[in-house]
Every structure is written in structure tokens, then in C-alpha cells.
Amino acid sequence: MIRAIAIDDEPIALDIIESHANKIPFLELKASFTNAYQALEFLKTNSVDLLFLDVKMPDISGMDFLKSLSKAPLVIFTTAYQEYALESYDFQTVDYLLKPFDFGRFLKAVNKASDRLEQKNDQHLFLKTGYEYVRLEIAQIKYAKAEGNYVKFVTESEQVLSRMTMQQAENALLPQGFLKTHRSFLVNKAFINKIEKHQLNIGKEMIPISSIYYQLLVEAIS
């Protein structure tokens, strides 16, 4: 069962989400809020797996709402503004629903969330390398780095180069506590030794930090 809440300053939008959610047997919409600050209070004492979140709200944006959470759940953005789509993927974004959306599109987004949550509960990856598949325990991965059409996964004892996109690597690792520091790097929070303005250290290795990710990174470890 996926536990979710919806946040939107438009009551009609919430009614649509509630109607769609009631048709999905594995989705429980625990609460809906037109006031984002009431939702923050709810999340202090209640755990959820998924947020349906409007981007543009009068008191606080959806992006700032997520930044205020110490541990954000997965999120499906629901908005009439397409221009925020790129920025939204700095978070654990499952999907970006442009209003008005029908039940079919809503269900597709929820199915993506379900798949992501299943991945979150899976503590290892099978990575294709040539004609073989190599198993890596996620907790042992120090960082992942995009290299052309491949992603390199680095552990204490080995490096595995697998043909995949960085988006696929993000889908697998961000729900497991990894952090994005740069468009080409994902790091395991557990291995970070030191963070500076433009780089961080994992052991003796230096990983670059893009300016757009620095503040998110600091907030994520604080």
C-alpha cells in the first residue's frame, strides 16, 4: 500500500486527485491540504511514501516545501506550469502531471511511484557489463559517475561500468540515500568525509559540486 497526501491551493484540483486516488486499490490518500503549512505539521507526526504536490502556491512553492523537509518522500508534481519541469527533477520526482490530467495519466504516475518504492526496498543492483550481470550491494557503492553512454559505479574494492543513462542510475540510487552533486555524479551520503563549496571528499577522492546542488546537498546532510 502506498501512503500519500496531496497538497494544492485549489480545492477543485484536490477533488480530482482524491477521485482518481479512490480508484486505485494500492494507493491510500491519507489527507489533502490547501494549506502547505498544515501539511508540514501533518508530516511531523505521520510518515508517507508519496506527495502529490502543486508547484506554484501562494505562500510557499512546491520546491521550497520539499527543501524544508529533512527527509522528503517521493513526489508527483501536479501543476499547470510546464516550465518548472526541469527544476523539479532535482528532487525525488516520480512524474510531472500537467493539469488537467485524466485518470489514465494519473494511474501511470502512481505505477511509476510503485515501481520506485519496490526498488527502494531492494538493497542490491544487477548491472549489465558486456554479456554479464554483476551484483552490487547498494550500501557498498561510494558514488556513481556518468561516462558517455555508461555509468561507472565505484565501491571500496571495484569499479563496474554499465551501459545505462544517468536518469536510470538516479531512479535506482536517489531513493536509497544517494545525493546528486553534479549532473554527472551521485554520491552515497554514508561515505562523505568533507564538503567544501565546490567539491566534497569521499576518502581521498574529490567529487565536484555544481552550484545548483550545493545548498540542497548541505540541507540534506544537516
KEKE-3310 file (N, C-alpha, C; in steps of 0.2 Angstrom, whole numbers, plus 5000, padded with zeros to 4 digits):
npx = (5004:5003:5006:5000:4999:4990:4994:4988:4983:4971:4955:4947:4956:4962:4950:4949:4961:4958:4947:4953:4962:4955:4951:4961:4967:4979:4983:4983:4976:4980:4977:4972:4977:4975:4982:4999:5007:5000:5001:5014:5015:5007:5016:5026:5022:5017:5020:5023:5023:5023:5020:5008:5010:5007:5016:5016:5011:5002:5009:5020:5032:5031:5043:5051:5044:5048:5061:5061:5059:5067:5068:5063:5048:5044:5039:5025:5023:5010:5003:5000:5010:5022:5035:5042:5047:5060:5067:5061:5066:5077:5074:5066:5058:5045:5036:5028:5014:5004:4991:4975:4974:4970:4962:4970:4982:4986:4986:4997:5007:5006:5009:5022:5028:5025:5034:5046:5046:5047:5060:5067:5066:5073:5089:5100:5109:5108:5120:5122:5136:5144:5142:5138:5130:5133:5132:5129:5130:5120:5123:5137:5141:5151:5150:5142:5146:5143:5148:5149:5139:5138:5137:5148:5150:5157:5165:5173:5181:5180:5177:5163:5157:5143:5131:5120:5108:5111:5099:5092:5101:5099:5086:5087:5096:5094:5082:5088:5096:5106:5114:5113:5126:5131:5128:5134:5137:5132:5132:5135:5128:5133:5147:5153:5166:5170:5163:5165:5164:5164:5167:5167:5173:5176:5184:5200:5196:5190:5175:5166:5155:5141:5135:5121:5117:5123:5117:5106:5112:5119:5108:5103:5111:5111)
npy = (4994:5011:5025:5041:5059:5074:5090:5106:5122:5124:5119:5112:5105:5096:5089:5082:5074:5066:5059:5051:5044:5036:5026:5017:5003:5000:5012:5024:5038:5048:5061:5078:5094:5111:5121:5123:5123:5117:5104:5102:5102:5090:5081:5080:5071:5060:5047:5046:5039:5046:5061:5071:5085:5103:5115:5129:5139:5150:5154:5147:5139:5123:5118:5124:5119:5106:5107:5111:5099:5087:5074:5070:5062:5052:5061:5067:5079:5091:5102:5117:5123:5121:5125:5123:5110:5104:5109:5102:5090:5089:5084:5070:5066:5058:5059:5072:5080:5088:5099:5100:5083:5066:5051:5040:5045:5049:5037:5030:5038:5035:5021:5022:5027:5016:5007:5013:5013:4999:4997:5004:4996:4986:4980:4979:4979:4973:4974:4977:4972:4971:4955:4950:4950:4959:4959:4971:4977:4990:4998:4997:5005:5019:5030:5036:5038:5047:5042:5045:5035:5027:5022:5023:5013:5015:5006:5001:4991:4989:4994:4996:4996:5001:5000:5012:5025:5041:5045:5033:5028:5037:5035:5022:5025:5037:5036:5028:5035:5041:5056:5070:5078:5084:5085:5074:5066:5055:5053:5042:5046:5041:5039:5051:5062:5076:5092:5105:5121:5119:5106:5089:5077:5059:5048:5049:5054:5066:5074:5083:5098:5105:5122:5123:5113:5113:5120:5112:5100:5103:5105:5092:5085:5090)
npz = (5000:4995:5004:5004:5003:4997:4991:4987:4982:4976:4979:4970:4962:4971:4974:4962:4962:4973:4969:4958:4965:4974:4965:4964:4971:4978:4983:4996:5000:5012:5017:5012:5008:5007:5012:5014:5025:5035:5030:5032:5046:5048:5042:5052:5061:5055:5043:5026:5009:4997:4989:4982:4974:4972:4961:4961:4973:4984:4997:4999:4988:4979:4977:4987:4998:4998:5000:5013:5020:5030:5027:5012:5005:4990:4976:4966:4955:4952:4942:4932:4926:4915:4914:4925:4925:4923:4934:4944:4944:4952:4964:4972:4961:4954:4944:4933:4932:4921:4923:4914:4920:4916:4922:4917:4915:4927:4934:4928:4933:4946:4946:4942:4954:4962:4957:4959:4973:4976:4971:4980:4991:4988:4990:4982:4966:4950:4938:4920:4912:4898:4892:4904:4920:4935:4952:4964:4980:4986:4997:4998:4987:4983:4975:4960:4943:4928:4912:4897:4887:4897:4915:4929:4943:4959:4971:4987:4983:4969:4952:4942:4926:4918:4905:4904:4907:4915:4922:4924:4933:4944:4947:4953:4964:4971:4979:4989:4998:4991:4985:4973:4966:4955:4938:4933:4943:4957:4974:4989:5004:5016:5014:5013:5018:5019:5015:5004:4996:4982:4980:4987:4998:4997:5005:4999:4987:4976:4973:4962:4965:4959:4958:4958:4965:4978:4989:4991:4994:5006:5015:5015:5022:5034)
capx = (5000:5007:5003:5001:4995:4990:4994:4986:4979:4965:4951:4945:4962:4962:4944:4951:4966:4955:4943:4957:4966:4950:4950:4967:4967:4985:4985:4979:4977:4978:4975:4973:4978:4975:4987:5005:5010:4996:5004:5021:5013:5005:5021:5030:5020:5015:5025:5020:5028:5022:5017:5005:5012:5007:5022:5015:5006:5003:5013:5027:5032:5032:5051:5053:5041:5052:5068:5060:5059:5073:5068:5057:5046:5044:5034:5022:5021:5003:5004:4998:5016:5027:5042:5046:5048:5067:5070:5058:5069:5082:5071:5064:5052:5042:5032:5026:5007:5001:4984:4971:4976:4965:4964:4975:4989:4987:4987:5003:5012:5006:5013:5030:5029:5025:5040:5051:5046:5049:5067:5069:5066:5078:5096:5106:5108:5111:5122:5124:5143:5145:5137:5137:5127:5136:5128:5132:5126:5119:5127:5144:5143:5153:5147:5141:5148:5141:5154:5146:5133:5139:5138:5153:5149:5163:5165:5179:5185:5180:5173:5159:5155:5137:5128:5113:5108:5111:5092:5091:5105:5096:5080:5089:5100:5091:5078:5092:5100:5111:5113:5116:5131:5133:5124:5137:5139:5128:5136:5132:5129:5137:5154:5156:5170:5170:5160:5168:5160:5164:5169:5167:5178:5175:5191:5204:5193:5186:5169:5163:5148:5139:5132:5114:5116:5127:5113:5102:5117:5120:5102:5101:5116:5111)
capy = (5000:5017:5030:5048:5065:5079:5097:5110:5128:5124:5113:5108:5101:5091:5084:5077:5069:5062:5055:5047:5040:5031:5021:5013:4999:5000:5019:5027:5045:5049:5068:5083:5101:5118:5125:5119:5123:5112:5098:5101:5099:5083:5076:5079:5065:5055:5045:5044:5037:5049:5068:5074:5092:5108:5118:5136:5140:5157:5155:5143:5135:5116:5116:5126:5115:5100:5109:5112:5093:5084:5068:5070:5056:5053:5067:5068:5086:5092:5109:5120:5127:5116:5127:5120:5103:5103:5110:5098:5083:5089:5081:5063:5067:5052:5061:5079:5079:5094:5100:5095:5076:5061:5045:5036:5048:5049:5030:5029:5041:5031:5015:5023:5028:5010:5004:5016:5010:4992:4997:5006:4990:4981:4983:4977:4981:4969:4979:4973:4973:4967:4949:4948:4954:4960:4961:4976:4979:4997:5001:4997:5009:5025:5035:5034:5044:5046:5042:5044:5031:5022:5024:5019:5013:5014:5003:5001:4986:4988:4999:4992:5001:4998:5004:5015:5033:5044:5045:5026:5027:5041:5031:5017:5026:5043:5033:5024:5039:5045:5063:5072:5084:5087:5082:5068:5062:5053:5050:5039:5050:5037:5039:5058:5064:5083:5096:5112:5125:5116:5099:5085:5071:5053:5046:5053:5056:5073:5074:5090:5100:5111:5127:5122:5107:5114:5121:5106:5095:5105:5104:5085:5082:5094)
capz = (5000:4995:5008:5001:5004:4992:4993:4981:4985:4973:4981:4964:4960:4976:4972:4956:4964:4978:4965:4955:4970:4976:4961:4964:4977:4982:4985:5001:5001:5020:5019:5007:5011:5003:5016:5014:5032:5038:5028:5036:5053:5047:5041:5058:5065:5050:5038:5020:5004:4991:4989:4976:4976:4967:4961:4962:4978:4986:5002:4998:4982:4980:4978:4994:5003:4998:5003:5020:5023:5032:5023:5008:5001:4983:4974:4959:4954:4949:4940:4926:4923:4912:4914:4931:4925:4923:4941:4948:4944:4957:4969:4971:4957:4950:4937:4932:4929:4919:4923:4918:4918:4916:4926:4914:4916:4935:4936:4925:4938:4953:4944:4942:4961:4965:4954:4963:4980:4976:4970:4987:4996:4985:4993:4978:4959:4945:4932:4914:4909:4892:4892:4911:4925:4941:4958:4968:4986:4986:5003:4996:4982:4986:4971:4953:4938:4921:4907:4890:4887:4903:4922:4932:4950:4962:4978:4990:4980:4962:4948:4937:4921:4915:4899:4906:4907:4922:4924:4927:4940:4949:4949:4957:4969:4975:4985:4994:5002:4987:4983:4967:4967:4949:4933:4931:4950:4963:4980:4994:5009:5021:5013:5013:5023:5020:5010:5003:4992:4975:4980:4993:4999:4999:5006:4996:4980:4976:4969:4961:4967:4955:4962:4959:4970:4984:4995:4993:4997:5013:5018:5015:5027:5041)
cpx = (5004:5003:5005:4997:4995:4990:4993:4982:4972:4961:4948:4950:4963:4956:4946:4956:4963:4951:4947:4960:4961:4949:4956:4968:4973:4988:4980:4981:4975:4975:4976:4973:4978:4981:4994:5008:5006:4999:5010:5020:5011:5011:5026:5028:5017:5019:5021:5026:5028:5018:5014:5006:5011:5014:5021:5009:5007:5008:5020:5026:5033:5039:5053:5050:5046:5059:5067:5060:5065:5074:5062:5055:5046:5038:5032:5020:5014:5003:5001:5004:5021:5034:5046:5048:5055:5069:5067:5062:5076:5080:5069:5058:5051:5039:5030:5020:5005:4994:4981:4974:4970:4967:4970:4982:4991:4989:4995:5008:5012:5010:5020:5032:5030:5032:5046:5052:5048:5057:5070:5070:5071:5085:5102:5104:5111:5113:5125:5131:5145:5140:5136:5133:5131:5132:5132:5127:5126:5123:5134:5146:5145:5150:5146:5143:5146:5148:5151:5139:5133:5138:5143:5151:5155:5162:5172:5184:5185:5176:5169:5156:5149:5134:5121:5114:5109:5104:5090:5095:5102:5090:5081:5092:5097:5087:5082:5097:5106:5109:5116:5120:5132:5129:5127:5139:5133:5133:5132:5134:5133:5144:5157:5160:5170:5167:5163:5163:5159:5166:5167:5172:5175:5181:5195:5202:5189:5181:5167:5156:5146:5135:5125:5112:5119:5122:5108:5106:5118:5114:5101:5106:5115:5105)
cpy = (5006:5022:5037:5053:5070:5086:5102:5116:5128:5118:5109:5103:5095:5086:5079:5072:5064:5057:5049:5042:5035:5026:5016:5010:4999:5007:5021:5034:5047:5056:5072:5090:5106:5122:5121:5118:5118:5105:5097:5099:5092:5078:5076:5073:5059:5054:5044:5043:5042:5056:5069:5082:5097:5112:5126:5137:5147:5159:5152:5139:5127:5114:5118:5122:5109:5101:5109:5105:5090:5077:5068:5064:5057:5058:5066:5075:5087:5100:5111:5123:5122:5119:5125:5113:5101:5104:5105:5091:5083:5086:5074:5063:5060:5054:5069:5079:5087:5094:5102:5088:5072:5056:5041:5039:5048:5042:5028:5032:5037:5024:5016:5024:5021:5006:5006:5014:5003:4992:5000:5001:4985:4984:4981:4979:4975:4973:4975:4976:4969:4961:4947:4952:4954:4962:4965:4977:4987:5000:5001:5002:5016:5031:5032:5040:5042:5047:5040:5041:5026:5026:5020:5019:5011:5011:5004:4996:4985:4994:4995:4998:4997:5003:5006:5022:5035:5044:5038:5025:5031:5038:5026:5019:5032:5040:5029:5028:5042:5052:5065:5078:5087:5083:5075:5063:5061:5050:5047:5043:5047:5038:5046:5060:5072:5086:5103:5115:5121:5109:5095:5079:5065:5049:5051:5056:5062:5073:5081:5092:5106:5116:5126:5117:5108:5115:5115:5100:5096:5103:5097:5082:5085:5091)
cpz = (5000:4999:5005:5004:4998:4994:4987:4984:4982:4975:4975:4962:4965:4975:4967:4958:4969:4974:4961:4960:4973:4972:4961:4971:4981:4984:4990:5002:5008:5021:5013:5011:5006:5006:5017:5021:5036:5036:5031:5043:5053:5047:5047:5062:5061:5045:5032:5015:4998:4992:4982:4977:4970:4967:4963:4967:4981:4992:5002:4991:4983:4981:4985:4999:5003:5001:5011:5024:5025:5028:5019:5005:4994:4981:4967:4959:4950:4948:4933:4922:4921:4913:4920:4931:4926:4931:4945:4949:4948:4963:4967:4967:4953:4944:4938:4928:4927:4919:4916:4915:4920:4921:4924:4915:4923:4937:4933:4930:4944:4952:4944:4950:4964:4963:4958:4970:4981:4975:4977:4992:4994:4987:4988:4970:4955:4939:4926:4912:4904:4892:4899:4915:4932:4946:4962:4974:4986:4992:5002:4991:4985:4982:4964:4948:4931:4916:4900:4890:4893:4910:4925:4940:4953:4969:4981:4986:4973:4959:4943:4932:4917:4910:4902:4906:4914:4926:4927:4933:4945:4951:4954:4964:4974:4980:4990:4998:4998:4986:4977:4968:4961:4944:4931:4937:4954:4968:4985:5001:5015:5020:5013:5019:5025:5014:5010:4998:4985:4974:4987:4992:5001:4999:5003:4989:4981:4971:4968:4963:4963:4960:4963:4964:4977:4990:4997:4996:5005:5017:5019:5020:5034:5045)
residu = (MET:ILE:ARG:ALA:ILE:ALA:ILE:ASP:ASP:GLU:PRO:ILE:ALA:LEU:ASP:ILE:ILE:GLU:SER:HIS:ALA:ASN:LYS:ILE:PRO:PHE:LEU:GLU:LEU:LYS:ALA:SER:PHE:THR:ASN:ALA:TYR:GLN:ALA:LEU:GLU:PHE:LEU:LYS:THR:ASN:SER:VAL:ASP:LEU:LEU:PHE:LEU:ASP:VAL:LYS:MET:PRO:ASP:ILE:SER:GLY:MET:ASP:PHE:LEU:LYS:SER:LEU:SER:LYS:ALA:PRO:LEU:VAL:ILE:PHE:THR:THR:ALA:TYR:GLN:GLU:TYR:ALA:LEU:GLU:SER:TYR:ASP:PHE:GLN:THR:VAL:ASP:TYR:LEU:LEU:LYS:PRO:PHE:ASP:PHE:GLY:ARG:PHE:LEU:LYS:ALA:VAL:ASN:LYS:ALA:SER:ASP:ARG:LEU:GLU:GLN:LYS:ASN:ASP:GLN:HIS:LEU:PHE:LEU:LYS:THR:GLY:TYR:GLU:TYR:VAL:ARG:LEU:GLU:ILE:ALA:GLN:ILE:LYS:TYR:ALA:LYS:ALA:GLU:GLY:ASN:TYR:VAL:LYS:PHE:VAL:THR:GLU:SER:GLU:GLN:VAL:LEU:SER:ARG:MET:THR:MET:GLN:GLN:ALA:GLU:ASN:ALA:LEU:LEU:PRO:GLN:GLY:PHE:LEU:LYS:THR:HIS:ARG:SER:PHE:LEU:VAL:ASN:LYS:ALA:PHE:ILE:ASN:LYS:ILE:GLU:LYS:HIS:GLN:LEU:ASN:ILE:GLY:LYS:GLU:MET:ILE:PRO:ILE:SER:SER:ILE:TYR:TYR:GLN:LEU:LEU:VAL:GLU:ALA:ILE:SER)
# end
